[in-house]
């Protein structure tokens, strides 16, 4: 035997079902929207990074180590690149030899804060007597930064800030002073000092 709910209960069930159907229709028909922003410098092909390449260069050299004006190279290795200082291998007490080294900031946007030092050439051992005797004068665009200094004293010389494309010229003069006696001078015969010119740069936001 079956029973039938009162008509009022039927009407309540039907009303509840109709409300659920209306809610489903409202959800399905809701408005949507979105927004996308491409992160970068505001130009069409930019992203995060891209113009952050940082690079300094020094004058290019030929196969004999001679500087070639108007050419550039990275020289960004621990062993370095050879550069010819005319007369360096023949230096005797009382002599001075020198070389000029153009350098530049080749970064596309970033400014370069550049410093200069003299350091021992990696993998080579200098003779202490001549290494201690040598004196260095370093000039930037003709203005002396240090004069008659030991190698150790030529450390972290501030060359200044160079915006992209800017360049300078460093001149290194090497003097072997007279040691005061024939015996002291003769003690330097055949001795060699292995020195490396080191440019160090830190990027600066323009």
Buried (B, 14 or more C-beta within 10 A) or exposed (E): EEEEEEEEEEEEEEEEEEEEEEEEEEEEEEEEEEEEEEEBEEEEEEEEEEEEEBBBBBBBBEEEEBBEEEEBEEBEEEEBBEBBBEBBEEBEBEBEBBBEBBBBBBBEBBBBBBBBBBBBBEEEEBBEEBBEBBBBBBBBEEEEBBEEBBBEEBBEBEBEBBEBEBBBBBBBBBBBBEBEEEEEBEBBEEBBBBBBBBBBBEBBEE
